[in-house]
Amino acid sequence: MLFAIGSLCFFLGPLPGFVQLVGSAADGAVFFVGSVFFTAAALIQHLVSATADCAPSKIGHARFRALTFQPRRIGWWATLIQLVGTVYFNVDTYRAMTQSFDTSQVDRLVWAPEALGSICFLISGLLAYLEVRGGGVRDAERTLEWRIAIVNLAGCVLFGLSTIASYVVPSTGDVLALAAANVTTSLGALCFLVGAVMLLRDSATAEGLGPDDEPAVGAATT
């Protein structure tokens, strides 16, 4: 649900006419609020991933571990890198919402954190995809988790394209391709929204498994 709300914010923010309807301040706030929901979701997801392989406690539940280091688990890396990426989005959306920058500052103080966040999302999305594919790139079963990973990876790619298009050209002070930046941001957010809705369905299926059944792979790391 947190991912879905954050995705909806990033989908609405760049839509044509939205900023004219609500004003630039409110539009900036929508992006920032969306980034906060992304970070909250990514944090919970990382904690769930870190606890996924814990042995059950005496009461039958997995032991919760807030701090853990699991460098051999691809899911641990995917969720951690995604969490870092969301924090970069917090930084750039907050600065864009609260401050005004000249051309010499905007790329360094707003665009750079956005670019780093997009890179983190790309790496995380690729790792999650490879985990669902069992570490390979071919002949994987096209399960619901595979579809979620594909949709999320597409969203990461679109966010990356949006970042490139939103670069401010120093010589002119204009965004490289404003329309393309808005379109790819909305489409990327739409992919994340679809992935979040699919993940809700996947989680509901996993909750319905019996005690001896295995939960769906990638449900906590995609």
C-alpha positions as CSV (number, residue, x, y, z in Angstrom):
1,M,0.0,0.0,0.0
2,L,2.8,2.4,0.8
3,F,4.4,1.8,-2.6
4,A,1.1,2.3,-4.3
5,I,0.5,5.6,-2.6
6,G,4.0,6.9,-3.4
7,S,3.6,5.7,-7.0
8,L,0.3,7.5,-7.3
9,C,1.9,10.8,-6.2
10,F,4.7,10.5,-8.8
11,F,2.1,9.6,-11.4
12,L,-0.1,12.7,-10.7
13,G,2.7,15.2,-10.2
14,P,4.0,15.5,-13.8
15,L,0.5,15.1,-15.5
16,P,-0.3,18.0,-17.9
17,G,-2.4,20.6,-16.2
18,F,-1.8,19.3,-12.6
19,V,0.6,22.0,-11.6
20,Q,-1.6,24.6,-13.1
21,L,-4.5,23.2,-11.1
22,V,-2.9,23.0,-7.7
23,G,0.1,25.4,-8.0
24,S,3.8,24.8,-8.0
25,A,4.2,24.6,-4.2
26,A,1.5,21.9,-3.9
27,D,2.9,20.0,-6.9
28,G,6.3,20.0,-5.2
29,A,4.7,18.8,-2.0
30,V,3.0,15.9,-3.9
31,F,6.4,14.7,-5.1
32,F,8.0,15.0,-1.7
33,V,5.1,13.1,0.0
34,G,5.4,10.4,-2.6
35,S,9.1,10.0,-1.9
36,V,8.4,9.7,1.8
37,F,5.9,6.9,1.1
38,F,8.5,5.2,-1.1
39,T,11.1,5.4,1.7
40,A,8.7,4.0,4.3
41,A,7.8,1.1,2.0
42,A,11.4,0.4,1.0
43,L,12.5,0.4,4.7
44,I,9.8,-2.1,5.6
45,Q,10.6,-4.2,2.6
46,H,14.3,-4.3,3.6
47,L,13.5,-5.3,7.1
48,V,11.2,-8.0,5.9
49,S,13.9,-9.2,3.5
50,A,16.5,-9.2,6.3
51,T,14.3,-11.3,8.5
52,A,13.1,-13.7,5.8
53,D,15.8,-16.4,6.5
54,C,15.6,-16.2,10.3
55,A,14.8,-19.3,12.2
56,P,11.4,-19.3,14.0
57,S,11.4,-18.2,17.6
58,K,9.7,-20.1,20.4
59,I,6.4,-18.6,19.6
60,G,6.6,-19.7,16.0
61,H,7.4,-16.4,14.3
62,A,10.7,-15.4,12.5
63,R,13.1,-13.4,14.7
64,F,13.0,-9.8,13.8
65,R,16.4,-8.2,12.9
66,A,16.7,-4.5,12.3
67,L,20.4,-4.5,11.6
68,T,21.9,-7.3,9.6
69,F,24.6,-7.8,7.0
70,Q,23.9,-10.5,4.4
71,P,26.2,-9.7,1.4
72,R,25.6,-13.2,-0.1
73,R,21.9,-12.6,-0.5
74,I,20.8,-10.8,-3.7
75,G,17.5,-9.9,-2.1
76,W,19.3,-8.1,0.7
77,W,21.3,-6.0,-1.7
78,A,18.3,-5.2,-3.9
79,T,16.2,-3.9,-1.0
80,L,19.1,-2.0,0.6
81,I,20.1,-0.3,-2.6
82,Q,16.4,0.6,-3.3
83,L,16.2,2.1,0.2
84,V,19.2,4.2,-0.4
85,G,17.7,5.4,-3.7
86,T,14.5,6.5,-2.0
87,V,16.5,8.6,0.4
88,Y,18.1,10.4,-2.5
89,F,14.6,11.1,-3.9
90,N,13.7,12.5,-0.5
91,V,16.6,14.9,-0.7
92,D,16.0,16.2,-4.3
93,T,12.2,16.5,-3.9
94,Y,12.6,18.3,-0.6
95,R,15.1,20.8,-2.0
96,A,13.0,21.3,-5.1
97,M,9.9,22.0,-2.9
98,T,11.5,24.3,-0.4
99,Q,14.2,26.3,-2.2
100,S,14.8,28.2,-5.4
101,F,18.0,27.6,-7.3
102,D,19.8,29.3,-10.1
103,T,21.0,27.4,-13.2
104,S,24.5,26.8,-11.7
105,Q,23.0,25.1,-8.5
106,V,20.0,23.1,-9.7
107,D,22.0,20.3,-11.4
108,R,24.3,19.9,-8.4
109,L,21.7,20.2,-5.6
110,V,18.5,18.8,-7.1
111,W,19.4,16.8,-10.3
112,A,22.4,15.0,-8.9
113,P,20.5,13.4,-6.0
114,E,17.7,12.5,-8.4
115,A,20.3,10.9,-10.7
116,L,21.9,8.9,-7.9
117,G,18.4,7.7,-6.8
118,S,17.6,6.6,-10.3
119,I,20.8,4.7,-10.5
120,C,20.0,2.9,-7.2
121,F,16.6,2.1,-8.5
122,L,18.0,0.6,-11.7
123,I,20.5,-1.5,-9.9
124,S,17.9,-2.6,-7.3
125,G,15.3,-3.4,-10.0
126,L,17.9,-5.5,-12.0
127,L,18.9,-7.4,-8.9
128,A,15.3,-8.2,-7.9
129,Y,14.7,-9.4,-11.5
130,L,17.8,-11.6,-11.4
131,E,16.7,-13.0,-8.1
132,V,13.3,-14.0,-9.4
133,R,15.0,-15.5,-12.5
134,G,17.1,-17.6,-10.2
135,G,20.3,-15.6,-11.1
136,G,19.9,-16.4,-14.8
137,V,18.6,-14.4,-17.7
138,R,16.7,-17.1,-19.7
139,D,14.2,-19.9,-19.3
140,A,12.6,-18.8,-16.0
141,E,9.1,-19.6,-15.2
142,R,6.8,-16.6,-15.8
143,T,5.2,-16.5,-12.4
144,L,3.5,-13.6,-10.8
145,E,6.7,-12.6,-9.1
146,W,8.4,-12.6,-12.5
147,R,5.8,-10.2,-13.8
148,I,6.1,-7.9,-10.8
149,A,9.9,-7.8,-11.3
150,I,9.5,-7.0,-15.0
151,V,7.0,-4.2,-14.3
152,N,9.1,-2.7,-11.6
153,L,12.3,-2.9,-13.7
154,A,10.5,-1.1,-16.5
155,G,9.5,1.6,-14.0
156,C,13.2,1.9,-13.0
157,V,14.3,2.3,-16.6
158,L,11.6,5.0,-17.2
159,F,12.7,6.9,-14.1
160,G,16.3,6.7,-15.4
161,L,15.2,8.2,-18.8
162,S,13.2,10.9,-16.9
163,T,16.3,11.9,-15.0
164,I,18.3,12.2,-18.2
165,A,15.6,14.3,-19.8
166,S,15.3,16.6,-16.8
167,Y,18.9,17.7,-16.9
168,V,19.2,21.5,-17.0
169,V,21.5,22.7,-19.7
170,P,23.8,25.2,-18.1
171,S,24.2,27.4,-21.2
172,T,20.5,28.0,-21.6
173,G,19.0,27.2,-18.2
174,D,16.3,25.1,-19.9
175,V,15.4,21.5,-19.1
176,L,16.8,19.1,-21.7
177,A,13.4,17.7,-22.6
178,L,10.7,18.7,-20.2
179,A,7.8,16.9,-21.9
180,A,9.8,13.7,-22.1
181,A,10.8,14.0,-18.5
182,N,7.2,14.4,-17.4
183,V,5.9,11.6,-19.6
184,T,8.6,9.1,-18.5
185,T,8.1,10.0,-14.8
186,S,4.4,9.4,-15.0
187,L,4.8,6.1,-17.0
188,G,7.5,4.9,-14.5
189,A,5.3,5.7,-11.6
190,L,2.4,3.9,-13.3
191,C,4.6,0.8,-13.6
192,F,5.4,1.0,-9.9
193,L,1.7,1.4,-9.1
194,V,0.8,-1.7,-11.2
195,G,3.7,-3.6,-9.5
196,A,2.4,-2.6,-6.1
197,V,-1.1,-3.7,-6.8
198,M,0.2,-7.0,-8.2
199,L,2.3,-7.4,-5.0
200,L,-0.8,-7.0,-2.9
201,R,-2.3,-9.9,-4.8
202,D,0.9,-11.9,-4.3
203,S,1.0,-11.1,-0.6
204,A,-2.6,-12.2,-0.2
205,T,-1.8,-15.5,-1.9
206,A,1.2,-16.0,0.3
207,E,-0.8,-15.4,3.4
208,G,-3.2,-18.2,2.3
209,L,-0.4,-20.8,2.3
210,G,-0.4,-23.6,4.8
211,P,2.3,-24.0,7.4
212,D,4.2,-26.5,5.3
213,D,4.0,-24.4,2.1
214,E,6.7,-22.2,0.8
215,P,5.9,-18.5,0.3
216,A,6.3,-17.0,-3.1
217,V,9.9,-16.2,-4.1
218,G,10.5,-12.5,-4.5
219,A,7.3,-11.4,-2.6
220,A,9.4,-9.5,-0.1
221,T,12.2,-8.3,-2.3
222,T,10.5,-7.2,-5.5
